[in-house]
Amino acid sequence: MSKKKPKHVHVSGMRKKAIARANIKPGSGVVRINSQLLSIYGSEMARMRIKEPLVLAGDAAGDYDFSIKVMGGGASSQAEAVRLSIAKGLVKITGDEDLRKKYLAYDRHLLVADSRQTEPQKPCRSSARRGKQTSKR
């Protein structure tokens, strides 16, 4: 028995405070992030990070349209969240185990979220760990 491929997929990716929600459906390979085309979104470095899962997927990525909404966090965290949602969505919609293995071999953070968060600041301290400097003589 073969599994049916879904017509469209909704996935999310998170990194620090950034959350990206992606809708993937069959199409011509258009990638829109917050209603902007990928070619004009953010900085060049962010675009390169976002394109990684698309380049690794090869021709399979050209068969789908990506509509992604991302909010929260900084520019780098948003790029990582978008990258994660694209990779997870491609694996889910294609059902290709080889693509999943390729992503895991290249970078595990393409499919698995990084759960690290910043430590909260404590009372009476200038940062999470650093206390006030004292002079003991």
N, C-alpha and C positions, 0 to 999 in steps of 0.2 A: 504494500500500500504506500502510495506517495502522499506526502503532506501537501495541502493546498497552500499556495503562497498568498499572503494577505494583500488586499488591494491598496491599502494605505496603512501607515504605522505612525503611532504617536509615542515618542520616547523623550526622556529628559536626561540631562547631564548636569552635574553639580561640581563646583570647585570653590572652596572657601564660601563666600557669601553669594557667588554668582550662580544663577539657575538658568539653564537653556532648555526650552521646550521645542522639539522639532516635529513637524508633520512631513512625512515622506510619502509621495505618491508617484505612480508612473508618469513620466514626462520626458523632457528633452535635456535634462541635466542642469537646470537653472537653480542656483543657490541664492536665496534671499535671507538676509539677517536683519531683523527689525525693519522689514520692507525695503532694504537697500541691497543692491546686488553685491556679491562677494568682491567683485573687482574694485569697488569704491569704499568698502567697509574698513574702518580702522586703519591701523598702521600696516606697513609692509610685513613686518615680523608677525603680526597677528594673522594676516592673510596666509602667510606661509604655514603657520601652525594649523590653521583651519583646513588647508588644502591637503595635509598629509593623509588623512584617511581616504580622501577622494583619489589621490594619486596611487595609493596602495591598492585600491579596489580596481583600478584600471577602467575597462570599458563598462563594467557593471554599474559604476556611479553615473555614467552618462544616460542611463535609462530612467532615472528618477529625478523628480523636482523636490527641492528641500526648501521648506518655509520654517524659519527658526526665529523664535522670540527669546531674547536674552535680557536679563535684568539683574541688578545688584552687583556688588564686587567692583573690582577694577578692570582695566582693559585686558590685562594678561589673564586674569581669572575667567573673564567672559570668553576669551578665545579658547581656553582649555575646556570650558563647559560646552561650548559649541562643538568643538572637536570630538568630545566624548559622545554627545548626542548623535552626531552624524555617523560615527563608527558603530554605535549600538544599533541605530536604525537600519543601517545597511546590512548588518549581520542578520537582523530580525526579518527584514523584508525579503532578502534573497534566500535565507535559510542555508547559506553556504558555509559548511564547516571548515573548508580550506581557507576562506577569507578570515574566519574567526582565528584560526591558528596563525595566519600571517600577521594579523594585528597583534596577537599576544607575543609573537616572536619579535616584532619590531619594537613595540612599546606597550607594556601592560596597561598603562593609563589610558589607552584608547578604548578599553572596554570596562575597566574597573575604576571607580571613582576614588580619588585621593581623599581620605577622611580627616586629614590633619586640619586643625583649627588653631587660631591664635589663642593663647592663654589669657584669661581675663585679668584685668588689673586689680590688685588687692587694695584694701583701704590703707591709708597712711603710707603709701609707697609711691615712688615716682614712675614705676612700671610694674610689670607682672612679678618680677623677681627682685629687682633692685630696690634696696632700702635707702634711707638717708645716710649720707656720709657723716661719720662721727670722728672726733679727735680724742682718743683716749691716751692720756699721758701718765 
